[in-house]
Amino acid sequence: MAGFIDEAQVHVKAGDGGAGAVAFRREAHVSRGGPDGGDGGNGGDVYLEASTNVVSLLGFRDHPHRRAENGAHGSGAKRFGKSGEHTVVYVPEGTVVHTLDGAVLADLAVAGDRLLAAQGGRGGRGNARFLTNRLRAPAFAEQGEVGEERWLNLELKLLADVALVGFPNVGKSTLISRISAAKPKIADYPFTTLEPHLGVVRVGGRGEGGTEYTVADIPGLIEGASEGKGLGFQFLRHIERARALVILVDLHPHAERPPREQLEVLLEELRRYRPELLERPRIVVGSRVDLAEDPRPEPQSYDGELEISAVTGAGLDELTHRLAAMVARVRRERPSRSTAPVLHRPVAEGFVISRSDDGFVVTGRDATRAVALSDLTDVDALAHVHRRLKRLGVDKALARAGARPGDPVTIGNLSFTFEQED
C-alpha cells in the first residue's frame, strides 16, 4: 500500500554537452579547404516542477535518481550535434527545495512553478568557430561541458485553507471524514494518524453560490512538538501554509488535560514553532461533545466558539459554514499570489579561487569552459586559453589572492605555473 512521504532526497544529473569536431573541408578541386568542424549539442537540463497530479514524495524514496540526455558530438561539414532532451521531474505543490547544507533554492508553491535543478553542459565549439585572419587552420576544438550533478533535499508543506490542530485522539480524523470525502484511518487509540490528510469541503451549491475550501488533518500534537518531540517538526510544517486554524479541544471527561490547559499548550507550541501562526484567523472548537459528562465545561472557560460531535454530526453544519465565511474573508484580505508559473534559475557563480596544498585551484563554469579544449598541446590552443582567462580576469584575481610567479595553478584538467605580466 502506497504511503504518504513528505521528505525525500533527489539526485539530479544534467546532460553533458557534446564535443566540437576538428575537421577540414575535403573536396575535389578545392585545395587547402578550411576548417569545418561542427559544434556539439548542449546537454539537457533537469527541472523540478510543481504539479497537481502528484500528492506525495513517495516516488523518490526508492528511485531518487533523475538525469537528462547528453548532447551529441559535432562532426565535419559543420554538422552540429543534437542537443539533449530536458527532463522535468514533477513534485507536489508546496514542495520546498533545499541544498544539502540547508539553503533554500526554491519554494514550488503553485502548479507550474519550476526550478532549474541542474543545468546541462554547453556543447563544445568546433574548430570552424576558431577561424580568424591570424589563425587560418585551427587544429583544436572545445570539449563538451560536463552537466551539473548534485543531491537536493525535498520537503513538502501541504497547501490547505484550514488546518485541524489538536492533541492525539481528539477526533480530527473522524471530523475530516464527515465533512469531506477524505478517508483517513480511524481508531480509538492515540497517534492513529501518522500522516496528514487533505479533504475538500463544499458549502452551498456549485458555482458562484457556493464556497469550496480544503481542510488538512494534521497528526496530533503533543507538548514539546515545537522542539521536535513526537515528530513535531514533521507535523507542524504542514500548518505553515494554512489560511485559518481550527483548534480542537477534547471535552471527554477522561481526557489527559482539561480543555483550558489543552488550548494553552497547543497555542504555546504554535508560538514556539512560528509566532506568526498565532496571527492566523482561528476558531476554538470543543470536540467529542457526545462523550462529555454533565455538567460539561462552559465554552467561555476555554474560549470555545462552538461544540461539535463528529460521530453524531452535532454542530458540523455550523462549523463548515463558519469556516467557509472565514476562508472567504481571508482570501479577500490576503489573496494568494498570481498562479502564473515561476521559473527559479540559480545565478551563475563565475569563478572562485581557493588555496590548496599544491598551490591555487580555480573553480567555476566560466573558468573550466575556457580551458576545455581538445588539444592543449597545440600552441594556438594554449594562446586561445590564455586570452580567454585574461578576459575573465583570472590572472588579476590570482594576483589578488596572493599567487606569485612559479606557483602551481589548476583549472579543470589544466595545470600550469602562474606568471604575472608587467
Long-range contacts (C-beta under 8 A, 24 or more apart in sequence): 2-56, 2-58, 3-56, 3-58, 3-195, 4-55, 4-56, 4-58, 4-195, 4-196, 5-56, 5-57, 5-58, 5-60, 5-61, 5-156, 6-56, 6-57, 6-155, 6-156, 6-157, 6-158, 6-195, 6-196, 6-234, 6-237, 6-238, 7-57, 7-153, 7-154, 7-155, 7-156, 7-234, 8-57, 8-60, 8-61, 8-64, 8-153, 8-154, 9-60, 9-64, 9-151, 9-152, 9-153, 9-154, 10-48, 10-60, 10-64, 10-65, 10-66, 10-89, 10-117, 10-151, 10-152, 10-154, 11-64, 11-65, 11-66, 11-149, 11-150, 11-151, 11-152, 12-46, 12-48, 12-66, 12-67, 12-89, 12-117, 12-118, 12-148, 12-149, 12-150, 12-152, 13-46, 13-65, 13-66, 13-67, 13-68, 13-118, 13-147, 13-148, 13-149, 14-43, 14-44, 14-45, 14-46, 14-67, 14-68, 14-118, 14-119, 14-120, 14-121, 14-147, 14-148, 14-149, 15-42, 15-43, 15-44, 15-45, 15-67, 15-68, 15-69, 15-70, 15-71, 15-84, 15-85, 15-120, 15-121, 15-147, 16-43, 16-70, 16-71, 16-120, 16-121, 16-144, 16-145, 16-146, 16-147, 17-41, 17-42, 17-43, 17-70, 17-71, 17-120, 17-121, 17-122, 17-123, 17-124, 17-144, 17-145, 17-146, 17-147, 18-42, 18-43, 18-70, 18-71, 18-72, 18-73, 18-74, 18-81, 18-82, 18-123, 18-124, 18-144, 19-73, 19-74, 19-123, 19-124, 19-141, 19-142, 19-143, 19-144, 19-374, 20-73, 20-74, 20-123, 20-124, 20-125, 20-126, 20-127, 20-129, 20-141, 20-142, 20-143, 20-144, 20-374, 21-73, 21-74, 21-75, 21-76, 21-79, 21-126, 21-127, 21-141, 22-126, 22-127, 22-139, 22-140, 22-141, 22-374, 22-375, 23-75, 23-76, 23-77, 23-126, 23-127, 24-76, 24-137, 25-77, 34-128, 34-131, 34-136, 34-137, 35-126, 35-127, 35-128, 35-130, 35-131, 35-137, 35-138, 36-76, 36-77, 36-78, 36-126, 36-128, 37-74, 37-75, 37-76, 37-78, 37-126, 37-127, 37-128, 37-141, 38-74, 38-75, 38-76, 38-77, 38-78, 38-79, 38-80, 38-81, 38-126, 38-128, 39-74, 39-80, 39-81, 39-123, 39-124, 39-125, 39-126, 39-129, 40-71, 40-72, 40-73, 40-74, 40-80, 40-81, 40-123, 40-124, 40-125, 40-126, 40-142, 40-144, 41-71, 41-72, 41-73, 41-74, 41-80, 41-81, 41-82, 41-83, 41-84, 41-123, 42-71, 42-83, 42-84, 42-120, 42-121, 42-122, 42-123, 43-68, 43-69, 43-70, 43-71, 43-83, 43-84, 43-120, 43-121, 43-122, 43-123, 43-144, 43-145, 43-147, 44-68, 44-69, 44-70, 44-71, 44-83, 44-84, 44-85, 44-86, 44-87, 44-120, 44-147, 45-86, 45-87, 45-116, 45-118, 45-119, 45-120, 46-86, 46-87, 46-89, 46-116, 46-117, 46-118, 46-120, 47-86, 47-87, 47-88, 47-89, 47-114, 47-115, 47-116, 47-117, 48-89, 48-91, 48-95, 48-97, 48-106, 48-108, 48-114, 48-115, 48-117, 48-152, 49-88, 49-89, 49-90, 49-91, 49-108, 49-112, 49-113, 49-114, 49-115, 50-90, 50-91, 50-92, 50-93, 50-94, 50-95, 50-108, 50-109, 50-110, 50-111, 50-112, 50-113, 50-114, 51-90, 51-91, 51-92, 51-93, 51-111, 52-93, 52-111, 53-90, 54-90, 54-91, 54-92, 55-92, 55-198, 56-92, 56-156, 57-91, 57-92, 57-95, 57-154, 57-156, 60-154, 68-118, 68-120, 68-147, 70-144, 70-147, 71-120, 71-121, 71-123, 71-144, 73-144, 74-123, 74-124, 74-126, 74-141, 78-126, 78-128, 80-123, 81-123, 83-120, 83-123, 84-120, 86-120, 88-114, 89-117, 91-154, 91-156, 92-156, 93-159, 94-156, 94-157, 94-158, 94-159, 94-241, 95-154, 95-155, 95-156, 95-157, 96-154, 96-155, 96-156, 96-157, 97-152, 97-153, 97-154, 97-155, 98-152, 98-153, 98-154, 98-155, 99-150, 99-152, 99-153, 100-150, 100-151, 100-152, 100-153, 105-152, 105-344, 105-346, 106-344, 108-344, 109-159, 109-241, 109-337, 110-336, 110-337, 110-339, 110-341, 110-342, 111-339, 111-341, 112-339, 112-340, 112-341, 112-342, 113-341, 113-342, 113-343, 113-344, 114-341, 114-342, 114-343, 114-344, 115-343, 115-344, 116-343, 116-344, 116-345, 116-346, 117-150, 117-152, 118-147, 118-148, 118-149, 118-150, 119-147, 119-148, 120-147, 120-148, 121-145, 121-146, 121-147, 121-148, 122-369, 124-372, 124-374, 130-380, 130-384, 135-380, 138-380, 138-381, 139-375, 139-378, 139-380, 139-381, 140-373, 140-374, 140-375, 140-378, 140-380, 140-381, 140-384, 141-373, 141-374, 142-369, 142-372, 142-373, 142-374, 143-372, 143-373, 143-374, 144-372, 145-365, 145-368, 145-369, 145-372, 155-237, 157-237, 157-238, 157-240, 157-241, 158-196, 158-198, 158-216, 158-238, 158-241, 159-214, 159-241, 160-198, 160-214, 160-215, 160-216, 160-238, 160-241, 160-242, 160-243, 161-213, 161-214, 161-215, 161-242, 161-243, 161-244, 161-327, 161-330, 162-213, 162-214, 162-215, 162-216, 162-242, 162-243, 162-244, 162-245, 162-246, 162-323, 162-326, 162-327, 163-215, 163-216, 163-218, 163-238, 163-239, 163-242, 163-244, 163-245, 163-246, 164-215, 164-216, 164-217, 164-218, 164-246, 164-248, 165-218, 165-221, 165-239, 165-245, 165-246, 165-247, 165-248, 165-266, 165-270, 166-220, 166-221, 166-247, 166-248, 166-249, 166-250, 166-262, 166-266, 166-287, 167-220, 167-221, 167-222, 167-250, 167-255, 167-256, 167-257, 167-262, 167-266, 168-192, 168-193, 168-219, 168-220, 168-221, 168-222, 169-220, 169-250, 170-220, 170-248, 170-249, 170-250, 170-287, 170-288, 171-248, 171-250, 171-287, 171-288, 171-310, 171-311, 172-217, 172-218, 172-220, 172-248, 173-197, 173-217, 174-310, 174-311, 175-217, 175-248, 175-287, 175-308, 175-310, 175-316, 176-215, 176-217, 177-310, 178-310, 178-313, 178-316, 179-215, 179-316, 179-319, 179-320, 180-215, 182-215, 182-217, 184-217, 190-220, 191-219, 191-220, 193-217, 193-219, 193-220, 194-219, 195-219, 196-235, 196-238, 201-320, 201-323, 201-324, 203-320, 203-321, 203-323, 203-324, 204-324, 211-324, 211-325, 211-327, 211-328, 213-323, 213-324, 213-327, 215-246, 215-323, 216-242, 221-266, 221-269, 223-265, 223-269, 224-269, 225-269, 225-273, 226-268, 226-269, 226-270, 226-271, 226-272, 226-273, 227-272, 232-269, 232-273, 236-269, 236-270, 236-273, 236-274, 239-270, 239-274, 239-277, 240-274, 240-277, 242-280, 243-280, 243-281, 243-327, 243-330, 243-331, 243-334, 244-280, 244-281, 244-282, 244-283, 244-323, 244-326, 244-327, 244-330, 245-270, 245-277, 245-280, 245-281, 245-282, 245-283, 246-282, 246-283, 246-285, 246-319, 246-323, 247-282, 247-283, 247-284, 247-285, 248-285, 248-287, 249-284, 249-285, 249-286, 249-287, 249-302, 249-304, 250-287, 250-288, 251-286, 251-287, 251-288, 251-289, 251-291, 251-292, 251-296, 251-297, 251-307, 252-288, 252-291, 252-292, 253-291, 253-292, 253-293, 258-297, 258-302, 259-286, 259-297, 259-301, 259-302, 259-304, 260-297, 260-301, 260-302, 262-302, 263-302, 263-303, 281-326, 281-329, 281-330, 283-319, 283-322, 283-323, 283-326, 285-315, 285-319, 289-314, 289-315, 290-314, 351-392, 351-394, 351-397, 353-394, 353-397, 353-398, 353-401, 355-401, 355-402, 356-410, 358-408, 358-410, 359-403, 359-407, 359-408, 359-409, 359-410, 359-418, 360-398, 360-401, 360-403, 360-407, 360-408, 360-409, 360-410, 360-418, 361-409, 361-410, 361-411, 362-394, 362-398, 362-409, 362-410, 362-411, 366-392, 367-392, 367-394, 367-411, 367-412, 368-411, 368-412, 370-394, 370-411, 371-411, 371-412, 371-413, 371-414, 372-412, 372-413, 376-413, 376-414, 385-414, 395-420, 395-421
